[in-house]
Structure formats: structure tokens, C-alpha cells
Amino acid sequence: MSDGPRSRWGWGFAGEMYDEAAISEHKSFLEETLGFPERPVLEPVPLAEATLPEPAIEPPEDLAECCTTDRGVRARHTYGMAYPENVRAFHGDFSPAPDLVARPRTEAEVADLLAWATERNVAVNPVTGGTGVAGGTGPPEGADRSGYAGTLALDLRELDEVLEVDETSRTALIQGGALGPDLNDQLSEHGLHLRHYPQSYPLSGLGGWIATRSGGHYATRYTHIDELVESVRMVAPAGTFETQRLPAHGAGPDANRLVCGSEGILGVVTRAWMQVEPRPTYRSDAAVYFDGVLEAAEAIRRIVQAKLTPANCRLHDRVETTMYGLDDLEQELVVLGFESTDRPTDGDLDRALEICEEAGGTCPDGPDHYGPGFGSERPEDSDVARWGQAFQMGASGSTDIPLCVVGGTVETAVTWDRFEAFHGAMLGALESAVEAECGTGHVSTRFTHVYPDGPAVYYTFQAPGARDPDRRIEQWSEIKRAGLDTVMEYDLTPTHHHAVGRDHKEWYARQIPDNYGEALRAVKGVLDPAGVMNPGVLVDRPSD
């Protein structure tokens, strides 16, 4: 993994993004395997030719050392990783760029920057890794930006230390700017890790995970970061908001939950006590195949309702595996995995495989078990290993952007009794929208997380897009809207783990009770009385 400056577009680092060989290979895959019409190959607009306004404000004199107006730094802090943001960045449109970027070195500097922003009426967007995919990472623009003297991107990356480790309680105090690999490297010195691995793991960090209620790879039990938070400290314009360090309590609504998912509208997450654990000693996994999504879903329902709590329990339909390049898999794939720090896991996996067989699944290669006494590692050519490699590459690759491919996701959570009807309606809505906007394309299904009462189901669309970037973004928006409207027809949520941001806010407002939105704005009024924190995210600004 690189440690240089991040790319201005896509998932990666400057100098690594435009790989002509990888783009050529992906172009052939799209045209020959997925049946797309011939794809143009575009080149990113150089920074020198990009649209980037001059800063409207100057940094405060006493904090100038941690602030910059550098053109490249401002460009890299303009967007997150939402599809429209990547398209705009690739084509050199950085018109919403922050006027200033600050990298405070201490909590005191965070507080001073927020005090200055409040006094000067400067909008602040907190950033950890900048990998948000819901349009809530960058500065506001349009109506959300109106009335502010300027914008400040507050980058937490200097606050990146594991400050304390309690090995007895298995908790650690970690600063909010620590990225996933960095914090786990520090924890590894104690034989521990923070068991939270979102697909963005190499590029994202603790403060962003907490602020967005990030979902990790644990498919059951600890699916979201807030389930690992013991206590949290947030610096807000009105002062420090810090919760007690307790394993649990019953004293009113949980204050931790106010911070988890607040998406930067209340303050900046600077540190948190997190539950940590040793790395697993025992693992068991298997690839199971089904003739249909509903049969696979039935097996998964029975597994989680049997309280087997697999670490991995993911359904990928045959369209999804083809889109990941595993085009030799002609059935629905369920990836099962169990792990433990102190006992073999073969019995749990064997019982899950019995349930799968009863539901019509097959496991032709059999299970694999690892750990003391098993004496083997997972074969590199196993379908579980191939899936893992393809899944990680899906997060890191950005070859769709130069090839004018429209790609996106809609994810939600639904109870088991409504899944079949919802699944049919969602596929129909997305496939119709893809055909109407792009002529052809593919829609795939996977389960990312599963619960006793229902799955988190995730739909991915990929289609040939227009060469014109504005039209391409419009195509994405119309397809995404068709999916989200269907989600709301079934009274579900527009996001299970991708946050609300600005992109999902319209549908989030339909999910929550009216008075809950009012209550959230009231809390914001207490912690951020000037309304400078991440304007336009989660809730609208109060009308004058």
C-alpha cells in the first residue's frame, strides 16, 4: 500500500491511477464478456487545466502552520468516492473545492479551528480518509453553500495514534484520524486488532467509520462500527462532547449513538475507546452453490436463525460473480466463514453446510479448516480465495471511469418475509432504468450482512454510459433514483451502511419520523449553534 498523496479521483494514490494495461484489459472484459458496445478510452484532465476557484478566505494567522491553500491539496479534498464525484474529478471539475485545508496536530487546534470557523461563518467538512460514497465528504455547494464566507476541509490525518491499550479489558483508545492499516499495525504490537474491515479499509479511518456508522466485513453480530465503541470524544463548536467509558449502561438514550452516524454535522470525532481482540486462531470456510437466489436466501435465513453467527455469510448471484470477473461460476455463490480466537470452528461450518444441503446447496470442493492441528492454508485457487481477491480489487480499481461506464449501488435492509417480493420489484426497477438510460447493462445482487430477522441486500448496476460527463452523471442519477424509490415503496431504508450524506438525504427524510428530523436539528443547534458543520448533510439547514 502506498503512503503518498491520494489521487484526485478514484480509489488509490497519485501516479498509480491511470494504468493503461489495466484499462485495456478491463475494456476487453466489458466488451467481450459483459457485451458492452465499444468503450472509448478517456484520459483524466491534468490539474493545471482543471477548474478550481481561487480561495475566498485566508487562514487564521495563529493556525496558518496547519492550513494550506495549495491547489493540489484543495483538489484532493473536494470530493469523496461517490460516482458523480469521481466523474467530475476525472474531468477536471473541482468547482466546489474548499478554500482552505487544515490538518490540525492536536485536539486544541481542532477546537481553535472550529471556534474560528464559527466566528467567521466558514463551513467545515471533517475528513478522515475521504472515501465516503454518499456525497457527504466534500464541501457544500449550491444552496448548501449559500451564505457562508468560505469553506474549510478539516483533515484529521495527523491525529493517528493508538494512545492507550487496556489488554485486560481488550479495549484501546485510538485517535480519530488513524487509518485502518495504521491503527492495526499499532495494535499488533499488543497482539490485538480492531475487528472492523470495510471494503474501503486501506484508505479510511476510525473517525470516518464512527461518523458514518460504517459496516465492516463481519456478516453477523458486529456488523457496524458502533457495536465496537465503548466511549467517544467529539469536539463540537459549542465544546467537547465526551461519553463515559463503560461496557454498557441503562441510563437513558445512549449518548454514544448520538455521535455514531452524525456524519460531521455535530462536531469532529477526535478519539474513541474501542473494543479490540486477538486475531483469530481458527478459521473455517467454504463455497456453496445454489440454483437460485431465493434458495440461497432460505439457507442463509436458517443459518443465522440457528445462531451460528458466521463471520462471513455472503450471497453473490451469478451476475455479480461475472461482473467481478469470475465468469466461470454458473450458479449463485454463498461464501461461508467462521473464525474463533480459542477453539476450532469446523463444527459450526459443518452444521451450516448441513443446512445449506437441506436447502438445495452443494459444496463440491468441501470445507477448508485452518489453525492449530489442521496444518494447512487456504488454497490460492479456491473459489473462496478467488472471491476475496476479486472483492478487494473491486474497491481499489477505478478503471470504469476512463471507459465511460455508469456504475453504482443501492443497498438496504429488509425483513425475510418481504424479501422475495422486494427483490423482484428492485430487479425490475433497476433493469428497466438501466435499459431506458443506457440501452443495456447488468444488475446484480449480493447479501453483505445478515440478521435473524432479515438480510442487508445490495444491488450493483453497471452499464455503458455517455461520453459526456454531465449526461453520464444524469444516467447514474436516474438509475439510482429508480432503485431508491423502490426501496421507499417497501418502507425500507435508503442505506444500511453507506451513510446518508447529501445523495440519500431525500429518501432518509422519508424514512425517519418528522419529529425526529426536528429533534436532530435541535441537537445540532445546541452543539453547532452557527450551523457551520457539514451543511446539507443528513438534514436541511433551518429555513430563515
C-alpha positions as CSV (number, residue, x, y, z in Angstrom):
1,M,0.0,0.0,0.0
2,S,1.3,3.5,-0.9
3,D,1.6,6.3,1.6
4,G,1.9,9.2,-0.8
5,P,-0.7,11.8,-1.7
6,R,-4.1,10.4,-2.7
7,S,-5.3,10.6,-6.2
8,R,-7.7,13.4,-7.1
9,W,-10.1,10.8,-8.5
10,G,-10.8,7.1,-7.9
11,W,-9.6,4.6,-5.2
12,G,-5.9,5.0,-5.0
13,F,-2.8,7.2,-4.9
14,A,-1.4,9.8,-7.2
15,G,0.7,8.3,-10.0
16,E,-1.0,4.9,-9.7
17,M,-4.4,5.5,-11.1
18,Y,-4.1,5.6,-14.9
19,D,-2.7,2.1,-15.7
20,E,-3.1,1.7,-19.5
21,A,-2.6,-2.0,-19.4
22,A,-5.3,-2.5,-16.7
23,I,-7.7,-0.2,-18.6
24,S,-7.1,-2.1,-21.8
25,E,-7.7,-5.4,-20.0
26,H,-10.9,-4.1,-18.4
27,K,-12.1,-2.7,-21.8
28,S,-11.8,-6.1,-23.3
29,F,-13.7,-7.7,-20.4
30,L,-16.5,-5.2,-20.7
31,E,-16.9,-5.7,-24.4
32,E,-16.2,-9.4,-24.8
33,T,-17.6,-10.8,-21.5
34,L,-20.3,-8.4,-20.5
35,G,-21.3,-7.5,-24.1
36,F,-20.9,-3.7,-23.8
37,P,-20.6,-1.7,-27.0
38,E,-17.1,-0.5,-27.8
39,R,-15.9,1.7,-25.0
40,P,-14.0,5.0,-25.5
41,V,-10.8,5.4,-23.5
42,L,-10.5,8.9,-22.0
43,E,-7.6,10.5,-20.1
44,P,-8.0,12.5,-16.9
45,V,-7.8,16.3,-17.1
46,P,-4.4,17.4,-15.6
47,L,-4.6,19.6,-12.5
48,A,-3.1,22.5,-14.4
49,E,-6.2,22.5,-16.7
50,A,-8.8,21.8,-14.1
51,T,-11.5,24.2,-12.9
52,L,-10.5,25.3,-9.4
53,P,-11.6,28.6,-7.9
54,E,-9.2,30.9,-6.1
55,P,-9.6,30.7,-2.3
56,A,-12.2,33.1,-0.9
57,I,-10.7,33.3,2.6
58,E,-7.3,33.4,4.2
59,P,-6.2,31.0,7.0
60,P,-6.2,32.4,10.6
61,E,-2.7,33.8,11.5
62,D,-2.3,31.7,14.6
63,L,-3.2,28.5,12.8
64,A,-1.5,29.1,9.5
65,E,1.0,26.4,10.0
66,C,-1.6,23.7,9.9
67,C,-3.5,25.2,7.0
68,T,-2.9,25.3,3.2
69,T,-4.4,26.8,0.1
70,D,-2.3,24.6,-2.2
71,R,-4.1,23.8,-5.4
72,G,-3.4,20.1,-5.4
73,V,-4.3,19.6,-1.8
74,R,-7.6,21.5,-2.2
75,A,-8.4,19.4,-5.3
76,R,-7.8,16.2,-3.3
77,H,-10.2,17.4,-0.6
78,T,-13.0,18.4,-2.9
79,Y,-14.8,15.1,-3.2
80,G,-15.4,11.7,-1.7
81,M,-15.8,8.5,-3.7
82,A,-19.4,8.8,-4.9
83,Y,-19.7,8.0,-8.6
84,P,-20.6,11.6,-9.7
85,E,-17.7,12.9,-7.7
86,N,-15.2,10.6,-9.4
87,V,-16.6,11.6,-12.8
88,R,-16.4,15.3,-12.1
89,A,-12.8,14.9,-10.7
90,F,-11.7,12.8,-13.6
91,H,-12.9,15.6,-16.0
92,G,-11.2,18.3,-14.0
93,D,-14.3,19.9,-12.4
94,F,-13.2,21.0,-8.9
95,S,-15.5,24.0,-8.7
96,P,-16.7,23.1,-5.1
97,A,-13.1,22.9,-3.8
98,P,-12.6,24.0,-0.2
99,D,-11.0,27.4,0.2
100,L,-8.7,26.0,2.9
101,V,-7.5,22.6,4.0
102,A,-6.4,22.2,7.6
103,R,-4.5,19.3,9.2
104,P,-4.7,20.0,12.9
105,R,-2.0,18.4,15.0
106,T,-3.8,18.4,18.3
107,E,-7.3,18.4,19.7
108,A,-6.7,22.0,20.8
109,E,-6.1,23.0,17.2
110,V,-9.3,21.3,16.2
111,A,-11.2,23.3,18.8
112,D,-9.4,26.5,17.7
113,L,-10.3,25.9,14.0
114,L,-14.0,25.3,14.9
115,A,-14.0,28.5,17.0
116,W,-12.5,30.5,14.1
117,A,-14.9,29.0,11.6
118,T,-17.9,29.8,13.9
119,E,-16.8,33.4,14.3
120,R,-16.0,33.9,10.6
121,N,-19.1,31.9,9.3
122,V,-16.9,29.3,7.5
123,A,-18.5,25.9,6.6
124,V,-16.4,23.0,7.9
125,N,-16.4,19.5,6.5
126,P,-14.4,16.9,8.6
127,V,-12.4,14.4,6.6
128,T,-10.6,11.2,7.7
129,G,-9.9,9.1,4.7
130,G,-12.2,10.8,2.2
131,T,-13.8,7.6,1.0
132,G,-17.5,8.4,1.6
133,V,-19.8,7.2,-1.2
134,A,-22.9,9.2,-0.3
135,G,-21.9,12.8,-1.2
136,G,-21.2,13.8,2.4
137,T,-17.4,14.0,2.4
138,G,-16.7,17.3,0.5
139,P,-17.6,20.9,1.0
140,P,-21.2,22.1,0.3
141,E,-22.1,23.7,-3.0
142,G,-25.1,25.4,-4.4
143,A,-27.8,26.3,-1.9
144,D,-26.0,24.4,0.8
145,R,-23.0,26.7,0.4
146,S,-25.0,29.9,0.2
147,G,-24.4,32.4,3.0
148,Y,-21.0,31.2,4.1
149,A,-17.9,33.3,3.9
150,G,-15.9,30.2,2.7
151,T,-15.3,26.5,3.3
152,L,-12.7,24.6,5.3
153,A,-11.8,20.9,4.9
154,L,-10.6,19.7,8.3
155,D,-8.4,16.7,7.7
156,L,-7.8,14.6,10.8
157,R,-4.9,12.5,9.4
158,E,-2.3,14.0,11.9
159,L,-4.3,12.6,14.8
160,D,-3.4,9.0,14.0
161,E,-2.1,7.3,17.2
162,V,-3.3,4.5,19.4
163,L,-2.9,6.4,22.7
164,E,-3.5,3.6,25.2
165,V,-4.3,-0.1,25.3
166,D,-6.1,-1.9,28.1
167,E,-5.2,-5.6,27.4
168,T,-7.2,-6.8,30.4
169,S,-10.5,-5.2,29.1
170,R,-9.4,-5.6,25.5
171,T,-10.1,-2.0,24.6
172,A,-7.9,0.7,23.1
173,L,-8.0,4.5,23.0
174,I,-7.5,5.5,19.3
175,Q,-7.4,8.9,17.7
176,G,-9.9,9.6,15.0
177,G,-7.5,10.2,12.2
178,A,-5.9,6.8,12.3
179,L,-6.5,4.8,9.1
180,G,-7.3,1.1,9.2
181,P,-3.8,-0.3,8.4
182,D,-2.1,2.2,10.6
183,L,-4.2,1.6,13.7
184,N,-4.0,-2.1,13.4
185,D,-0.2,-2.0,12.9
186,Q,0.0,-0.2,16.2
187,L,-2.4,-2.7,17.9
188,S,-0.5,-5.6,16.5
189,E,2.3,-4.8,18.9
190,H,-0.1,-5.9,21.6
191,G,-1.3,-9.0,19.7
192,L,-4.7,-7.3,19.0
193,H,-6.7,-5.7,16.2
194,L,-9.8,-3.7,15.7
195,R,-12.1,-6.3,14.0
196,H,-13.6,-3.9,11.5
197,Y,-12.7,-4.2,7.8
198,P,-14.9,-2.3,5.4
199,Q,-14.1,-2.6,1.8
200,S,-12.5,0.9,2.0
201,Y,-10.3,-0.3,4.8
202,P,-6.9,0.6,3.4
203,L,-7.9,4.2,2.7
204,S,-10.4,5.0,5.5
205,G,-10.1,5.5,9.3
206,L,-11.7,5.5,12.7
207,G,-13.3,9.0,12.8
208,G,-15.0,8.5,9.5
209,W,-16.1,5.0,10.4
210,I,-17.8,6.2,13.6
211,A,-19.3,9.3,12.0
212,T,-20.9,7.3,9.2
213,R,-21.8,4.1,11.2
214,S,-19.5,2.2,8.9
215,G,-20.3,-1.5,8.1
216,G,-17.4,-4.0,8.3
217,H,-16.9,-7.5,6.9
218,Y,-18.3,-9.2,9.9
219,A,-21.5,-10.5,8.3
220,T,-23.3,-11.2,11.6
221,R,-23.1,-9.9,15.2
222,Y,-20.6,-6.9,15.0
223,T,-21.8,-5.6,11.6
224,H,-21.4,-1.9,12.3
225,I,-18.6,0.1,14.0
226,D,-20.9,1.5,16.7
227,E,-21.1,-2.0,18.2
228,L,-17.4,-1.8,19.0
229,V,-17.5,1.8,20.5
230,E,-17.0,1.9,24.3
231,S,-16.8,5.6,24.5
232,V,-16.2,8.5,22.2
233,R,-15.0,12.1,22.3
234,M,-16.2,14.7,19.8
235,V,-15.0,18.3,19.6
236,A,-18.0,20.5,18.6
237,P,-18.2,24.2,18.1
238,A,-20.0,24.5,21.4
239,G,-17.4,22.5,23.3
240,T,-16.3,18.9,23.9
241,F,-18.8,16.1,23.9
242,E,-17.4,13.0,25.7
243,T,-19.1,9.9,26.8
244,Q,-18.2,7.7,29.8
245,R,-16.0,4.7,29.3
246,L,-18.4,1.8,30.3
247,P,-19.0,-1.7,28.9
248,A,-22.8,-1.0,29.0
249,H,-25.4,1.1,30.8
250,G,-29.1,1.6,31.1
251,A,-29.1,5.3,31.8
252,G,-31.4,6.9,29.2
253,P,-30.7,7.1,25.5
254,D,-27.1,6.2,24.7
255,A,-25.0,9.3,24.1
256,N,-22.6,7.2,22.0
257,R,-25.3,6.6,19.5
258,L,-25.8,10.4,19.0
259,V,-22.2,10.6,17.7
260,C,-22.2,7.4,15.7
261,G,-23.8,8.2,12.4
262,S,-23.8,12.0,13.0
263,E,-21.8,12.4,9.7
264,G,-19.9,15.5,10.8
265,I,-22.9,17.7,11.4
266,L,-22.4,18.0,15.1
267,G,-18.6,18.0,15.5
268,V,-15.4,16.2,14.9
269,V,-14.7,12.7,16.3
270,T,-11.1,13.0,17.7
271,R,-10.7,9.8,19.8
272,A,-12.6,6.8,21.0
273,W,-12.2,3.8,23.3
274,M,-12.8,0.8,21.0
275,Q,-13.3,-2.9,21.7
276,V,-10.3,-4.9,20.3
277,E,-9.4,-8.5,20.2
278,P,-6.7,-11.0,19.3
279,R,-6.6,-12.1,15.7
280,P,-8.4,-15.4,15.0
281,T,-6.6,-18.6,15.6
282,Y,-9.0,-20.9,13.9
283,R,-10.9,-20.4,10.6
284,S,-13.2,-22.5,8.5
285,D,-14.7,-21.5,5.2
286,A,-16.5,-23.0,2.2
287,A,-18.0,-22.0,-1.1
288,V,-21.6,-23.2,-1.6
289,Y,-23.6,-23.1,-4.8
290,F,-27.3,-22.8,-5.3
291,D,-29.6,-22.8,-8.4
292,G,-31.4,-19.6,-7.4
293,V,-31.2,-16.5,-5.1
294,L,-34.3,-17.5,-3.1
295,E,-32.9,-21.0,-2.3
296,A,-29.7,-19.4,-1.2
297,A,-31.5,-16.8,0.9
298,E,-33.5,-19.6,2.6
299,A,-30.3,-21.4,3.6
300,I,-28.8,-18.2,5.0
301,R,-32.0,-17.4,6.9
302,R,-31.9,-20.7,8.6
303,I,-28.2,-20.4,9.4
304,V,-28.5,-17.0,11.2
305,Q,-31.7,-18.0,12.9
306,A,-29.8,-21.1,14.3
307,K,-27.5,-18.6,16.0
308,L,-24.4,-19.9,14.3
309,T,-23.0,-16.3,13.8
310,P,-20.6,-16.9,10.9
311,A,-18.0,-14.2,10.3
312,N,-18.7,-14.4,6.6
313,C,-22.1,-15.3,5.2
314,R,-22.4,-13.6,1.8
315,L,-24.6,-14.3,-1.2
316,H,-23.4,-13.3,-4.7
317,D,-25.7,-14.1,-7.6
318,R,-24.2,-15.3,-10.9
319,V,-24.4,-11.8,-12.4
320,E,-22.4,-10.4,-9.6
321,T,-19.6,-13.0,-9.8
322,T,-19.4,-12.4,-13.6
323,M,-19.1,-8.7,-13.0
324,Y,-16.2,-9.4,-10.7
325,G,-14.5,-11.5,-13.4
326,L,-15.4,-14.9,-12.0
327,D,-17.4,-15.7,-15.2
328,D,-16.9,-19.5,-14.8
329,L,-19.3,-19.7,-11.9
330,E,-22.7,-20.5,-13.3
331,Q,-24.7,-20.7,-10.0
332,E,-25.4,-18.4,-7.1
333,L,-22.4,-18.4,-4.7
334,V,-22.6,-18.3,-0.9
335,V,-19.3,-17.7,0.9
336,L,-19.4,-19.1,4.4
337,G,-16.7,-18.5,7.0
338,F,-16.3,-19.0,10.7
339,E,-13.5,-17.8,13.0
340,S,-12.5,-18.0,16.6
341,T,-9.7,-16.9,18.9
342,D,-9.7,-20.0,21.1
343,R,-11.5,-23.1,19.6
344,P,-11.8,-25.0,16.3
345,T,-14.6,-23.8,14.1
346,D,-15.1,-26.9,12.0
347,G,-18.2,-28.0,13.8
348,D,-20.0,-24.7,13.2
349,L,-19.2,-24.7,9.5
350,D,-20.2,-28.4,9.2
351,R,-23.6,-27.6,10.7
352,A,-24.0,-24.6,8.3
353,L,-23.2,-26.8,5.4
354,E,-25.9,-29.3,6.5
355,I,-28.4,-26.5,6.5
356,C,-27.3,-25.4,3.0
357,E,-27.6,-29.0,1.7
358,E,-31.1,-29.3,3.1
359,A,-32.0,-26.1,1.2
360,G,-30.6,-27.4,-2.1
361,G,-27.0,-26.2,-1.9
362,T,-23.9,-28.1,-2.9
363,C,-20.2,-27.7,-1.7
364,P,-18.3,-29.7,-4.3
365,D,-14.8,-28.7,-3.0
366,G,-15.7,-29.3,0.6
367,P,-14.8,-27.1,3.6
368,D,-11.4,-25.8,4.5
369,H,-10.2,-25.6,8.1
370,Y,-7.2,-23.6,9.4
371,G,-5.5,-23.3,12.7
372,P,-3.5,-25.5,15.2
373,G,-4.0,-29.2,14.3
374,F,-5.3,-28.6,10.8
375,G,-1.9,-27.7,9.3
376,S,-2.9,-26.1,6.0
377,E,-3.6,-22.7,4.5
378,R,-6.4,-21.8,2.2
379,P,-5.6,-22.9,-1.4
380,E,-4.9,-19.9,-3.6
381,D,-7.1,-21.3,-6.4
382,S,-10.1,-22.0,-4.2
383,D,-13.3,-20.1,-5.0
384,V,-13.3,-18.5,-1.6
385,A,-9.8,-17.1,-2.2
386,R,-10.7,-16.0,-5.7
387,W,-13.8,-14.3,-4.4
388,G,-11.7,-12.4,-1.8
389,Q,-9.2,-11.2,-4.3
390,A,-11.9,-10.1,-6.7
391,F,-13.9,-8.3,-4.0
392,Q,-10.9,-6.3,-2.8
393,M,-10.0,-5.4,-6.4
394,G,-13.5,-4.1,-6.8
395,A,-12.8,-1.5,-4.1
396,S,-9.4,-0.5,-5.4
397,G,-9.9,-0.4,-9.1
398,S,-11.2,2.7,-10.9
399,T,-10.9,1.6,-14.5
400,D,-14.6,2.2,-15.1
401,I,-14.2,5.9,-15.1
402,P,-11.9,6.3,-18.1
403,L,-14.1,3.8,-20.0
404,C,-17.3,5.8,-19.5
405,V,-19.1,3.1,-17.6
406,V,-22.0,4.0,-15.4
407,G,-21.8,2.1,-12.1
408,G,-23.4,2.4,-8.7
409,T,-25.2,0.6,-5.9
410,V,-28.4,0.7,-4.0
411,E,-28.3,-1.1,-0.6
412,T,-30.9,-1.6,2.1
413,A,-32.2,-4.0,4.7
414,V,-35.4,-5.9,4.6
415,T,-37.2,-8.5,6.7
416,W,-37.2,-12.0,5.5
417,D,-41.0,-12.1,5.0
418,R,-40.8,-9.3,2.4
419,F,-37.5,-10.2,0.7
420,E,-38.9,-12.2,-2.2
421,A,-41.4,-9.5,-3.3
422,F,-39.0,-6.7,-2.7
423,H,-36.2,-8.5,-4.6
424,G,-38.3,-9.0,-7.7
425,A,-39.5,-5.4,-7.6
426,M,-36.0,-4.0,-7.2
427,L,-34.5,-6.0,-10.0
428,G,-37.4,-5.0,-12.3
429,A,-37.0,-1.3,-11.4
430,L,-33.2,-1.2,-11.8
431,E,-33.2,-3.3,-15.0
432,S,-35.8,-1.1,-16.6
433,A,-33.9,2.1,-15.6
434,V,-30.7,0.7,-17.0
435,E,-32.3,-0.1,-20.3
436,A,-34.0,3.2,-20.5
437,E,-30.9,5.2,-19.7
438,C,-28.1,3.2,-21.2
439,G,-29.7,0.7,-23.6
440,T,-28.0,-2.3,-22.0
441,G,-26.2,-3.3,-18.8
442,H,-26.3,-5.6,-15.8
443,V,-27.8,-5.6,-12.3
444,S,-26.5,-7.9,-9.7
445,T,-27.4,-8.9,-6.1
446,R,-25.5,-9.8,-3.0
447,F,-26.0,-10.0,0.7
448,T,-23.4,-8.0,2.6
449,H,-24.7,-8.7,6.2
450,V,-27.4,-10.9,7.6
451,Y,-29.5,-10.8,10.7
452,P,-32.0,-13.2,12.3
453,D,-34.9,-11.1,11.0
454,G,-33.5,-10.2,7.5
455,P,-30.7,-9.5,5.1
456,A,-28.8,-6.4,4.1
457,V,-29.2,-6.7,0.4
458,Y,-27.1,-4.8,-2.1
459,Y,-27.7,-4.2,-5.8
460,T,-25.0,-3.2,-8.2
461,F,-25.6,-1.7,-11.6
462,Q,-23.1,-1.4,-14.4
463,A,-23.8,-0.1,-17.9
464,P,-22.2,1.7,-20.8
465,G,-22.5,5.4,-20.3
466,A,-22.4,8.5,-22.4
467,R,-19.1,10.1,-23.3
468,D,-20.3,13.5,-22.0
469,P,-19.7,13.6,-18.2
470,D,-22.9,15.5,-17.3
471,R,-25.0,13.1,-19.2
472,R,-23.2,10.2,-17.6
473,I,-23.9,11.6,-14.1
474,E,-27.6,12.1,-15.2
475,Q,-27.8,8.4,-16.2
476,W,-26.4,7.3,-12.9
477,S,-28.8,9.6,-11.0
478,E,-31.9,8.3,-12.8
479,I,-30.9,4.6,-12.2
480,K,-30.1,5.3,-8.6
481,R,-33.4,7.1,-8.2
482,A,-35.4,4.2,-9.6
483,G,-33.8,1.9,-7.0
484,L,-34.3,4.3,-4.1
485,D,-37.9,5.0,-4.9
486,T,-38.5,1.2,-4.9
487,V,-36.8,1.0,-1.5
488,M,-39.2,3.6,-0.1
489,E,-42.2,1.9,-1.7
490,Y,-41.5,-1.0,0.6
491,D,-40.9,1.3,3.6
492,L,-37.3,0.4,3.9
493,T,-34.0,2.4,4.5
494,P,-32.0,4.1,1.7
495,T,-28.8,3.0,3.4
496,H,-27.7,0.0,5.5
497,H,-24.0,1.0,5.8
498,H,-23.1,3.7,3.1
499,A,-24.3,6.7,5.2
500,V,-26.8,9.3,4.2
501,G,-24.7,12.3,3.1
502,R,-26.4,14.5,0.6
503,D,-27.1,11.8,-2.0
504,H,-29.5,9.8,0.2
505,K,-31.0,12.7,2.2
506,E,-34.2,13.0,0.2
507,W,-35.1,9.3,1.0
508,Y,-33.7,9.4,4.5
509,A,-36.2,12.2,5.3
510,R,-39.0,9.8,4.2
511,Q,-37.6,7.0,6.4
512,I,-37.5,8.9,9.7
513,P,-40.4,10.4,11.7
514,D,-40.9,14.1,11.0
515,N,-40.3,15.0,14.7
516,Y,-37.1,13.0,14.7
517,G,-35.7,15.3,12.0
518,E,-36.8,18.3,14.0
519,A,-35.1,16.8,17.1
520,L,-31.9,16.2,15.2
521,R,-31.8,19.8,14.0
522,A,-32.4,20.9,17.6
523,V,-29.4,18.9,18.8
524,K,-27.4,20.4,16.0
525,G,-28.5,23.9,17.2
526,V,-27.1,23.2,20.6
527,L,-23.7,21.7,19.6
528,D,-23.2,23.7,16.4
529,P,-25.2,26.9,17.0
530,A,-23.8,28.8,14.0
531,G,-24.6,25.8,11.7
532,V,-21.1,25.6,10.2
533,M,-20.6,21.8,10.5
534,N,-21.1,19.9,7.2
535,P,-24.0,21.9,5.8
536,G,-26.5,19.9,3.7
537,V,-25.7,16.5,5.2
538,L,-28.3,14.4,6.9
539,V,-30.8,17.3,7.4
540,D,-31.6,20.5,5.7
541,R,-30.5,23.8,7.2
542,P,-33.3,25.6,9.1
543,S,-35.3,27.9,6.9
544,D,-34.9,31.6,7.7
